[in-house]
Amino acid sequence: MKGSSAHRGLVMIGTHPEAKGGIATVVAKYRQFGLFEKWRVTYICTHAEVSTYRKFMIALSAYWQMIQLLVMGRVGLVHIHAASRVSVWRKSTFAFTAFLFRVPYVLHMHGAEFEEFVRGECGPLRRGIVRALLRNAATVIALSESWALKLREMAPGAHVEVVYNSVSLPPKPKTFVHNDVKNGILFLGQIGMRKGAFDLIRAFAVVSGGVKLALGGDGDVKKASELARRLGISERIQMLGWVTGENKEAVLSRASIFVLPSYNEGLPMSVLEAMAWGLPVITTPVGGIPEVVRQGEEGVIVQPGDIDGLTAALRQLLDDEPLRQRLGANGRRRIQHLFSDEVVFPQLEAIWARFGLLPYVSKTKIEAQESTKRQVDA
Protein backbone atom coordinates (compact mmCIF):
# COMPACT_ATOMS: atom_id res chain seq x y z
CA MET A 1 0.00 0.00 0.00
CA LYS A 2 1.05 3.55 -0.63
CA GLY A 3 2.40 6.01 1.87
CA SER A 4 3.52 5.74 5.47
CA SER A 5 1.05 5.22 8.28
CA ALA A 6 1.60 8.81 9.40
CA HIS A 7 0.17 9.97 6.06
CA ARG A 8 -2.77 7.62 6.10
CA GLY A 9 -5.97 8.83 7.63
CA LEU A 10 -8.62 7.69 10.04
CA VAL A 11 -11.84 6.47 8.44
CA MET A 12 -14.87 6.27 10.71
CA ILE A 13 -17.90 4.14 9.84
CA GLY A 14 -21.28 4.88 11.39
CA THR A 15 -24.87 5.93 11.00
CA HIS A 16 -26.14 9.26 9.67
CA PRO A 17 -24.99 12.09 11.98
CA GLU A 18 -28.57 13.33 12.41
CA ALA A 19 -30.00 9.89 13.19
CA LYS A 20 -31.57 9.04 16.53
CA GLY A 21 -29.76 6.91 19.06
CA GLY A 22 -26.48 6.43 20.87
CA ILE A 23 -24.08 6.08 17.93
CA ALA A 24 -25.20 9.34 16.31
CA THR A 25 -25.00 11.12 19.67
CA VAL A 26 -21.46 9.88 20.30
CA VAL A 27 -20.26 10.77 16.80
CA ALA A 28 -21.79 14.24 17.10
CA LYS A 29 -19.79 14.74 20.30
CA TYR A 30 -16.57 13.79 18.50
CA ARG A 31 -17.28 16.55 15.99
CA GLN A 32 -18.20 19.11 18.63
CA PHE A 33 -15.06 18.37 20.63
CA GLY A 34 -12.89 18.90 17.55
CA LEU A 35 -11.70 15.31 17.14
CA PHE A 36 -12.72 15.14 13.47
CA GLU A 37 -10.64 18.21 12.65
CA LYS A 38 -7.74 17.25 14.90
CA TRP A 39 -7.42 13.75 13.43
CA ARG A 40 -8.70 14.57 9.92
CA VAL A 41 -11.42 11.95 10.15
CA THR A 42 -13.15 10.81 6.99
CA TYR A 43 -16.66 9.88 8.07
CA ILE A 44 -18.57 7.34 5.98
CA CYS A 45 -22.30 7.09 6.64
CA THR A 46 -23.65 3.58 6.07
CA HIS A 47 -27.24 3.99 7.21
CA ALA A 48 -30.06 6.51 7.49
CA GLU A 49 -33.76 6.33 8.34
CA VAL A 50 -35.03 6.48 4.77
CA SER A 51 -36.77 4.16 2.32
CA THR A 52 -35.43 0.64 1.77
CA TYR A 53 -34.12 1.56 -1.67
CA ARG A 54 -32.29 4.63 -0.38
CA LYS A 55 -30.85 2.62 2.52
CA PHE A 56 -29.42 0.18 0.00
CA MET A 57 -27.95 2.99 -2.12
CA ILE A 58 -26.41 4.69 0.94
CA ALA A 59 -24.78 1.42 2.02
CA LEU A 60 -23.54 0.70 -1.52
CA SER A 61 -22.13 4.22 -1.91
CA ALA A 62 -20.43 3.97 1.49
CA TYR A 63 -18.78 0.68 0.59
CA TRP A 64 -17.56 2.06 -2.74
CA GLN A 65 -16.11 5.12 -0.99
CA MET A 66 -14.19 2.92 1.42
CA ILE A 67 -12.87 0.67 -1.36
CA GLN A 68 -11.55 3.74 -3.20
CA LEU A 69 -9.75 5.00 -0.09
CA LEU A 70 -8.25 1.58 0.59
CA VAL A 71 -7.05 1.12 -2.99
CA MET A 72 -5.40 4.56 -2.91
CA GLY A 73 -3.61 3.62 0.32
CA ARG A 74 -5.15 6.51 2.23
CA VAL A 75 -6.46 4.54 5.21
CA GLY A 76 -4.35 3.94 8.30
CA LEU A 77 -7.15 2.84 10.62
CA VAL A 78 -10.88 2.15 10.34
CA HIS A 79 -13.02 2.94 13.38
CA ILE A 80 -16.36 1.12 13.10
CA HIS A 81 -19.39 1.90 15.26
CA ALA A 82 -21.76 -1.07 15.51
CA ALA A 83 -24.85 -2.01 17.50
CA SER A 84 -26.57 -5.35 16.90
CA ARG A 85 -28.56 -7.32 14.34
CA VAL A 86 -28.55 -5.63 10.90
CA SER A 87 -25.99 -3.09 12.10
CA VAL A 88 -23.50 -5.90 12.81
CA TRP A 89 -23.90 -7.53 9.40
CA ARG A 90 -23.70 -4.19 7.61
CA LYS A 91 -20.55 -3.14 9.49
CA SER A 92 -18.95 -6.59 9.18
CA THR A 93 -18.64 -5.99 5.43
CA PHE A 94 -16.46 -2.95 6.09
CA ALA A 95 -14.49 -4.72 8.83
CA PHE A 96 -13.62 -7.78 6.76
CA THR A 97 -12.76 -5.59 3.75
CA ALA A 98 -10.31 -3.58 5.88
CA PHE A 99 -8.87 -6.86 7.17
CA LEU A 100 -8.33 -8.12 3.60
CA PHE A 101 -6.45 -4.90 2.81
CA ARG A 102 -4.37 -5.43 5.98
CA VAL A 103 -5.67 -2.21 7.47
CA PRO A 104 -6.41 -2.47 11.22
CA TYR A 105 -9.91 -1.75 12.41
CA VAL A 106 -11.34 -0.74 15.76
CA LEU A 107 -14.78 -2.16 16.50
CA HIS A 108 -16.74 0.14 18.82
CA MET A 109 -19.68 -1.81 20.25
CA HIS A 110 -22.77 0.19 21.24
CA GLY A 111 -25.64 -2.31 21.12
CA ALA A 112 -27.38 -3.00 24.42
CA GLU A 113 -28.96 -6.12 22.89
CA PHE A 114 -25.77 -7.49 21.32
CA GLU A 115 -25.44 -10.44 23.72
CA GLU A 116 -29.12 -11.36 23.31
CA PHE A 117 -28.69 -11.11 19.54
CA VAL A 118 -25.58 -13.33 19.40
CA ARG A 119 -26.61 -15.99 21.91
CA GLY A 120 -30.33 -16.10 21.18
CA GLU A 121 -30.75 -15.24 17.51
CA CYS A 122 -27.58 -16.45 15.77
CA GLY A 123 -26.92 -20.05 14.76
CA PRO A 124 -23.44 -21.63 14.80
CA LEU A 125 -22.42 -20.09 11.47
CA ARG A 126 -23.41 -16.55 12.40
CA ARG A 127 -21.86 -16.87 15.86
CA GLY A 128 -18.65 -17.91 14.11
CA ILE A 129 -18.79 -14.79 11.93
CA VAL A 130 -19.30 -12.61 15.00
CA ARG A 131 -16.34 -14.28 16.76
CA ALA A 132 -14.15 -13.63 13.71
CA LEU A 133 -15.35 -10.03 13.58
CA LEU A 134 -14.31 -9.51 17.20
CA ARG A 135 -11.04 -11.46 17.03
CA ASN A 136 -9.84 -9.84 13.81
CA ALA A 137 -10.33 -6.36 15.25
CA ALA A 138 -7.12 -4.66 16.33
CA THR A 139 -9.14 -3.33 19.27
CA VAL A 140 -12.72 -3.88 20.39
CA ILE A 141 -14.09 -0.98 22.42
CA ALA A 142 -16.67 -1.87 25.08
CA LEU A 143 -18.73 0.77 26.86
CA SER A 144 -18.31 -0.79 30.30
CA GLU A 145 -16.34 -3.42 32.20
CA SER A 146 -19.38 -5.70 32.33
CA TRP A 147 -19.74 -5.56 28.54
CA ALA A 148 -16.02 -6.11 28.07
CA LEU A 149 -16.30 -9.34 30.07
CA LYS A 150 -19.20 -10.55 27.92
CA LEU A 151 -17.36 -9.74 24.69
CA ARG A 152 -14.28 -11.65 25.87
CA GLU A 153 -16.50 -14.63 26.67
CA MET A 154 -18.04 -14.50 23.18
CA ALA A 155 -14.68 -14.25 21.43
CA PRO A 156 -11.77 -15.55 23.54
CA GLY A 157 -8.57 -13.91 22.36
CA ALA A 158 -10.23 -10.68 21.22
CA HIS A 159 -8.42 -7.53 22.36
CA VAL A 160 -11.15 -5.70 24.29
CA GLU A 161 -10.69 -2.33 26.00
CA VAL A 162 -13.15 -0.18 27.90
CA VAL A 163 -13.78 3.39 26.80
CA TYR A 164 -16.83 4.84 28.50
CA ASN A 165 -19.26 7.10 26.75
CA SER A 166 -18.58 10.68 27.76
CA VAL A 167 -20.72 13.69 28.44
CA SER A 168 -20.18 17.45 28.31
CA LEU A 169 -20.74 19.22 31.59
CA PRO A 170 -23.04 22.26 31.35
CA PRO A 171 -20.90 25.43 31.26
CA LYS A 172 -22.41 26.66 34.50
CA PRO A 173 -22.95 24.05 37.21
CA LYS A 174 -26.61 23.40 37.81
CA THR A 175 -27.75 24.37 41.29
CA PHE A 176 -28.58 21.21 43.17
CA VAL A 177 -31.69 22.58 44.88
CA HIS A 178 -34.53 21.03 42.86
CA ASN A 179 -36.94 22.52 45.38
CA ASP A 180 -40.02 22.38 43.21
CA VAL A 181 -40.72 18.71 42.63
CA LYS A 182 -43.64 19.81 40.46
CA ASN A 183 -40.98 20.41 37.81
CA GLY A 184 -41.29 16.69 37.69
CA ILE A 185 -39.84 13.44 36.58
CA LEU A 186 -38.00 13.00 33.29
CA PHE A 187 -37.46 9.96 31.06
CA LEU A 188 -35.29 10.15 27.92
CA GLY A 189 -34.93 7.22 25.54
CA GLN A 190 -36.86 4.99 23.20
CA ILE A 191 -40.34 4.57 24.63
CA GLY A 192 -41.04 0.87 24.98
CA MET A 193 -40.55 -2.18 27.15
CA ARG A 194 -36.73 -2.45 26.96
CA LYS A 195 -36.13 0.90 28.64
CA GLY A 196 -38.93 0.38 31.16
CA ALA A 197 -41.15 3.25 30.00
CA PHE A 198 -44.38 1.33 30.65
CA ASP A 199 -43.17 0.32 34.12
CA LEU A 200 -42.46 3.97 34.85
CA ILE A 201 -45.95 5.04 33.77
CA ARG A 202 -47.52 2.37 36.01
CA ALA A 203 -45.37 3.39 38.99
CA PHE A 204 -46.03 7.07 38.36
CA ALA A 205 -49.79 6.46 38.42
CA VAL A 206 -49.52 5.54 42.11
CA VAL A 207 -47.59 8.71 43.03
CA SER A 208 -49.66 11.58 44.42
CA GLY A 209 -51.14 14.12 42.06
CA GLY A 210 -49.13 17.34 41.84
CA VAL A 211 -46.12 15.95 39.96
CA LYS A 212 -45.65 15.75 36.19
CA LEU A 213 -43.88 13.09 34.13
CA ALA A 214 -42.18 14.04 30.85
CA LEU A 215 -41.31 11.28 28.39
CA GLY A 216 -38.79 12.30 25.74
CA GLY A 217 -38.26 9.85 22.90
CA ASP A 218 -39.83 8.00 20.02
CA GLY A 219 -40.96 4.38 19.84
CA ASP A 220 -44.26 3.09 21.23
CA VAL A 221 -45.63 6.56 21.97
CA LYS A 222 -49.19 5.57 21.08
CA LYS A 223 -49.08 2.57 23.42
CA ALA A 224 -47.67 4.72 26.22
CA SER A 225 -50.38 7.34 25.72
CA GLU A 226 -53.07 4.66 25.76
CA LEU A 227 -51.67 3.19 29.00
CA ALA A 228 -51.68 6.65 30.61
CA ARG A 229 -55.29 7.15 29.49
CA ARG A 230 -56.39 3.81 30.97
CA LEU A 231 -54.69 4.68 34.26
CA GLY A 232 -56.36 8.09 34.32
CA ILE A 233 -53.14 10.12 34.34
CA SER A 234 -53.01 11.53 30.80
CA GLU A 235 -53.17 15.11 32.07
CA ARG A 236 -50.08 14.51 34.22
CA ILE A 237 -47.91 13.09 31.42
CA GLN A 238 -46.23 15.06 28.65
CA MET A 239 -44.99 13.35 25.49
CA LEU A 240 -42.03 15.42 24.29
CA GLY A 241 -41.07 13.45 21.20
CA TRP A 242 -37.40 12.99 20.36
CA VAL A 243 -35.45 15.84 21.98
CA THR A 244 -31.95 16.99 21.05
CA GLY A 245 -29.65 19.98 21.42
CA GLU A 246 -31.06 23.00 23.21
CA ASN A 247 -34.43 21.34 23.70
CA LYS A 248 -32.78 18.48 25.59
CA GLU A 249 -30.80 20.93 27.71
CA ALA A 250 -34.02 22.78 28.52
CA VAL A 251 -35.87 19.69 29.75
CA LEU A 252 -32.86 18.52 31.76
CA SER A 253 -32.53 21.92 33.40
CA ARG A 254 -36.22 21.93 34.40
CA ALA A 255 -36.53 18.39 35.75
CA SER A 256 -36.21 17.32 39.37
CA ILE A 257 -35.60 13.57 39.00
CA PHE A 258 -34.39 11.42 36.10
CA VAL A 259 -35.67 7.86 35.70
CA LEU A 260 -34.50 5.11 33.34
CA PRO A 261 -35.79 1.71 34.57
CA SER A 262 -34.26 -0.32 31.73
CA TYR A 263 -34.18 -4.09 31.29
CA ASN A 264 -31.13 -3.97 29.01
CA GLU A 265 -28.46 -1.33 28.39
CA GLY A 266 -24.91 -0.71 27.28
CA LEU A 267 -23.99 2.61 28.85
CA PRO A 268 -26.93 4.99 28.29
CA MET A 269 -26.03 8.53 27.36
CA SER A 270 -29.23 9.79 28.96
CA VAL A 271 -28.08 8.73 32.44
CA LEU A 272 -24.72 10.44 31.98
CA GLU A 273 -26.39 13.62 30.70
CA ALA A 274 -28.86 13.69 33.58
CA MET A 275 -26.05 13.33 36.12
CA ALA A 276 -24.06 16.08 34.40
CA TRP A 277 -27.05 18.36 34.93
CA GLY A 278 -27.14 17.50 38.62
CA LEU A 279 -30.24 15.31 38.55
CA PRO A 280 -30.69 12.45 41.02
CA VAL A 281 -31.21 9.22 39.09
CA ILE A 282 -33.50 6.24 39.55
CA THR A 283 -32.35 3.36 37.38
CA THR A 284 -31.63 -0.37 37.19
CA PRO A 285 -28.40 -2.41 37.62
CA VAL A 286 -28.09 -3.50 33.98
CA GLY A 287 -25.22 -3.18 31.50
CA GLY A 288 -22.70 -0.55 32.53
CA ILE A 289 -25.09 1.44 34.74
CA PRO A 290 -23.72 0.07 38.07
CA GLU A 291 -20.30 1.41 37.06
CA VAL A 292 -21.81 4.90 36.90
CA VAL A 293 -24.65 5.05 39.42
CA ARG A 294 -24.06 3.69 42.92
CA GLN A 295 -26.93 2.95 45.28
CA GLY A 296 -27.41 5.82 47.70
CA GLU A 297 -24.49 7.79 46.24
CA GLU A 298 -25.66 9.16 42.88
CA GLY A 299 -29.06 7.54 42.68
CA VAL A 300 -31.51 4.87 43.69
CA ILE A 301 -31.23 1.40 42.14
CA VAL A 302 -34.29 -0.79 41.55
CA GLN A 303 -34.57 -4.14 39.81
CA PRO A 304 -35.96 -4.26 36.25
CA GLY A 305 -39.70 -4.87 36.31
CA ASP A 306 -40.08 -4.08 40.02
CA ILE A 307 -42.91 -1.57 39.78
CA ASP A 308 -43.46 -1.48 43.55
CA GLY A 309 -39.77 -0.76 44.08
CA LEU A 310 -39.87 1.92 41.40
CA THR A 311 -42.90 3.52 43.06
CA ALA A 312 -41.12 3.51 46.43
CA ALA A 313 -38.01 5.09 44.88
CA LEU A 314 -40.08 7.85 43.28
CA ARG A 315 -41.80 8.61 46.57
CA GLN A 316 -38.50 8.57 48.45
CA LEU A 317 -36.90 11.19 46.21
CA LEU A 318 -40.03 13.30 45.83
CA ASP A 319 -40.38 13.52 49.62
CA ASP A 320 -36.71 14.08 50.50
CA GLU A 321 -35.23 17.33 49.21
CA PRO A 322 -31.83 16.97 50.98
CA LEU A 323 -31.44 13.52 49.43
CA ARG A 324 -32.19 14.89 45.97
CA GLN A 325 -29.60 17.61 46.48
CA ARG A 326 -26.93 15.18 47.69
CA LEU A 327 -27.45 12.60 44.94
CA GLY A 328 -27.50 15.29 42.25
CA ALA A 329 -24.30 16.93 43.47
CA ASN A 330 -22.56 13.56 43.80
CA GLY A 331 -23.61 12.60 40.30
CA ARG A 332 -22.21 15.70 38.70
CA ARG A 333 -18.90 15.24 40.53
CA ARG A 334 -18.70 11.62 39.38
CA ILE A 335 -19.28 12.64 35.77
CA GLN A 336 -16.63 15.35 36.00
CA HIS A 337 -13.99 12.98 37.40
CA LEU A 338 -14.67 9.84 35.34
CA PHE A 339 -16.98 10.43 32.39
CA SER A 340 -16.37 13.96 31.11
CA ASP A 341 -15.16 14.60 27.56
CA GLU A 342 -11.85 15.82 28.95
CA VAL A 343 -11.26 12.49 30.71
CA VAL A 344 -12.60 10.05 28.10
CA PHE A 345 -11.50 11.48 24.75
CA PRO A 346 -7.75 11.27 25.48
CA GLN A 347 -8.25 7.52 26.04
CA LEU A 348 -9.82 7.23 22.59
CA GLU A 349 -7.06 9.31 21.00
CA ALA A 350 -4.42 7.09 22.61
CA ILE A 351 -5.92 4.10 20.79
CA TRP A 352 -5.78 5.92 17.45
CA ALA A 353 -2.19 7.04 18.05
CA ARG A 354 -1.18 3.45 18.81
CA PHE A 355 -1.67 2.62 15.12
CA GLY A 356 0.73 5.27 13.90
CA LEU A 357 -1.80 8.00 13.25
CA LEU A 358 -0.77 11.54 14.06
CA PRO A 359 -3.07 14.41 15.04
CA TYR A 360 -3.17 17.26 12.57
CA VAL A 361 -1.64 20.53 13.70
CA SER A 362 -2.65 23.47 11.56
CA LYS A 363 -0.08 25.85 10.10
CA THR A 364 -1.59 28.67 12.16
CA LYS A 365 -1.15 26.69 15.36
CA ILE A 366 2.46 25.81 14.49
CA GLU A 367 3.25 29.47 13.81
CA ALA A 368 1.67 30.46 17.13
CA GLN A 369 3.72 27.83 18.98
CA GLU A 370 6.94 28.98 17.28
CA SER A 371 6.14 32.60 18.12
CA THR A 372 5.59 31.70 21.77
CA LYS A 373 8.86 29.75 21.85
CA ARG A 374 10.78 32.73 20.38
CA GLN A 375 9.29 35.02 23.02
CA VAL A 376 10.29 32.62 25.80
CA ASP A 377 13.81 32.23 24.39
CA ALA A 378 14.17 36.01 24.14
N, C-alpha and C positions, 0 to 999 in steps of 0.2 A: 504493500500500500504506500501511497505517496505521503511525504512530509513526516516530520517528527511529531511525537505526541503533543509537544508544546504548541504546535500549530494546528492541531486538530481540535475540533470544538465539542461542546456538550450538546447532545440532542436529547430533548425531553419529550416523552410520549404521554399523552393524556387526553382527557375529554375537553369539550369546548370550554373556554375560559368563563363563559357566562352561563354554564350549565348549573343545575342545582346539585347540592351534595358536597361531601367532604373533599373529594379530589379537586374539584374546581375551586373550592375555598382555599385549600392549601396552595395551589398553583398561583392563585391571585395574590396570596401573601408573599410568595417568592418575588413576584413582579413589584409589589409595593415596597418591599424591603430593598430593592435594587439588585437582587441576585441575578436576574436575567441580563441586566446591563453589565454587571461586574464580571460575569462568567461567559458573556456572549452566547447565551442559550438560544438554540434554534428549537422552537416549540412546534411540535407536529400534533395537530388535533385529529384524533381517530374516530370521534363519536360526537354526535349532537342530537338533541331531541327534535328530530324532523321526520319526514316520511321515510318509509322503508327504502325506497329507491335512493333518496338523498343520503341516507345513512350508508348505503352500500357505496355510493360514489365518493363520499367523504373518506371512508376507510380505504378505498382503492387509491384515491389521490394521495392519501397519507403514506401508504406503502410505497408508491412510486417515488414520492419525495425522498423517503429514507433510502431507497435503493440508489437513487442518483447521488446522494451525499456519501454513501458507502463506497460506491464505485470511484468517486472522485478522491477518496481518501481523506475526507474532511471530517470524519467522526472519530473522536478519541474515546468517547464514553456515551452510552445510551442509558438514560434514566427513565424507567418505565413505571408509571403509576397504574396499579391494577386493583380491582375489587374482587368480584367473584362471578361465577357463571359466564355469561357471554363476554364480559370484560376480560376474563382470564384467557379465553380462546382467542379473542381479538388481539390481545397484547402478546400472546405467545408467538404469533406470527412474526412480530417485530423482534422479539427476544431471540428466537431461533435463527432468524436472518442475521442479526448482529453476531451471533455465535459462529455462524458459518463464515462470516467475514473476519473472524478472529478479533472482533471488537468487543471489549467487556461491556456487560450491562448490569445496571443496578435495578433490582426489582423491588419497588416500594409498595408494600401490601396495605391496602386500606379497608378491605371488605370485612365487615363484622360477621358476615355469614359464610366466610371462606371455609372454615372447618366443617360446618354443616354441609356445604356444597361438596367438598372433596370426599368426606366420609359417607355421606348419605345419598348423594346423587351421582357420583362417578363410579363406573365399573372399573375392573382391573386395568384396562387399557388407558382410560382417562386418568386414573390415579398415577399410572406410570408416567404419563406426559407431564402431569403436575410436578411429580418428583424431579423429573429431568429439568423442568423449567426452573425449579428452585435450586437444584444442585449446580446447574450450569451458570447461574448468576454469579458474578464476581462478588456481589454483596446483596443480601436480601435485607431490606429495612422493615422491621416490625414496629408497630406503634406503641408497644408496651412489652414488659418482661413476660407477662403471661402469654401474649401472642407469640413472642419469640420462642418460648418453650414448645408451643404447639407446632410451630413451623419446623422446628428441629426434629420433632417426633415424626412429622409427615415425611421429611426428607433428611434422614441422617447424613451428615457430611456437608450439608448446606451451610454457607457462611452467613449467619444471621446476626445482625446488630440492631440495637434499639435506638431509634431516634423519635422522640415524642413529637406529636403535633405541638405547634407553638401558638401563642396568642399575643396580640399587641395590647399592652396596657393602655387604658384611656389616658390621654395627656395629663388630665387633672384627676388625682385620686378621687373616687366617689366617696362621699361621706357615708359612713357606715351606720346611719341612724335608722333609716327605714321605719320611721315612726308610724306612718299611716299605712297600716296593713290593707286598707281599702285599695291601695295602689295595686295590690293583688299578686296573684300567682302566675308565673310565666312558664310555658312549655315551648321549646323550639325544636323542630325536627319533623320527620315524616310522620304524619298522623296515621296511626294504624296500630296493630297489635304488637309488633316487634318493639316499638319504643314505649309501649305501655300507655298510650294516649287514652284508650278506653278505660283502663284501670284508674287513671287519674280522674276522669270525668265521674266515674262511680264514687270514688273516694271524696271528691269535691262536693258531690251532692249531699253528703252527710254533714259537711262543715256549715256552721251557722251563716246566716244570710248576707251580711254586709260586704263580703269579699267577692272580688271578680277573678275569673280565670281567663287568661289570654292564651290561645293556641296559635302559634306561628308555624306554618308549614303547609305542604300540600299532601296528597295521599287520599285517605278515606274521609275526606271532609264531610261528605254527605252523610255517611254512617255515623260520624261523631255528632253532627248536628241532630240527627234523628234520635240518638241515644240521649242527648241533653234534653230534647223535647219530651221524651218519654219519662225522664226523671223530673221534669218540671223545673229545670234550671236554665232554660234557653236564655232568659234575660240576664243571667249572671255570667254567661260565657261569650267571649268575643273571638271570632275566627279571623285571624289577621292575614291569612294567605302566606305565601313564601316571602319572608322579609330579609333584606340584605342592606348593606351599607349604612347610611344614616338612619334609615327606618329601624334597622336592627338595634343600632346604638340607642335610639329613642326609647324603644320598648324595654331594653335592658336597664336604662337609667331610671325608668318609672317603676319597675317591678320591685316587689318586696322579697319574694321567694322564688327560686328557680327549681323546677321539678322535671326530672327525666327518669321515669321508672321502667327502664328498658329491660327486655329479656335477653338481648344480645347486642354487643357493641365491640368496636375496636377501641378507639380513644375519641369519644365524641367532642367535636369542636365546641358544641353548644355549652357543655359543662365548663370547659376552659374559659370561654368568653364570659359566662355568667360569673365565675369566680373572679375574673379580671375586673369586673364591674362591682365587685364587693357584695355579691348576692350570696346568701346562705343557700345551700343546695340540698335537695332531697333526691336521692338516686339509689341505684341498685349495685351490688358487688359483682358486676359482669365485665368481661373484657379487661381493659386497662383502667377502669374507673377506680378500683381500690388503690391503685398507685398514685392517684390524684386526690381523691376525697377520702379522708379518714373519719371514722365514726366519732362524732362529738368534737372534732377538731375543725373541719371545714364544712361539715354537713351532717345529715342524718341518713343512715343507710337502712334500707328496707329490702326484703327479699322480693324478687320478681313475682308478680301475681298476688302478693299479700295486700289485699285492698284494705283490710282492717289496720294493718301496720302502716300503710300509707296514710290512712285517715288520721291515725294517732300522731304521725309525724307532722302532718299539716297543722293539726290543732296545737301541737307542742310549739312549733315555731310561730304560729299566729298569736299565741298567748304569751310569748316570752320575748319581749323586746331586747333585753340584754343578751340573750342567747343569739338572736339574729345578728346583733352588732358584732359579737365575738366571732361567730362563724364566718361572717362576711369579711371581716378584717383579716382573719387567719387565711382565708381562701385567696385573697388578693396577694398577701405576702408569699404564699406558696407558689402562686403563678409567677411572681416576680423572680423568685430564686431558682425555680426549676423548669418553668415552661414558657418563659418569655422568649420573644424572637431573638433577643440579644444573647440568650443562653443556648438556644437550640440550633439556630442557623449556623454558627461556627462548627458544630458537630457535623452537619450536612456538608459544609464546605470542605472539611477535613477529608471526608470520603472522596469527594471529587478530586481533590489535590493528590490523593494517594495514587491515582491513575495517570499522573503526569500532566494533568490540566493545570493551567496557570490563569489566575484572575487577570482580567484586562485592566490596565491602568491607562487612563486617557492621557493624551499629550499635555493637556492643560494641567492635570494633576501632577505629572512629572515635572513640568516647569515650575509649579508652585513649590514642590518639594525641593527642587534644586535652588530656588530663590531663598527658601527658608534656611537651607544648609549654608549658602553663601553668607547670609546675615549672621548666622551663628559663628561661622569661621572668622568673620570680620571682627 
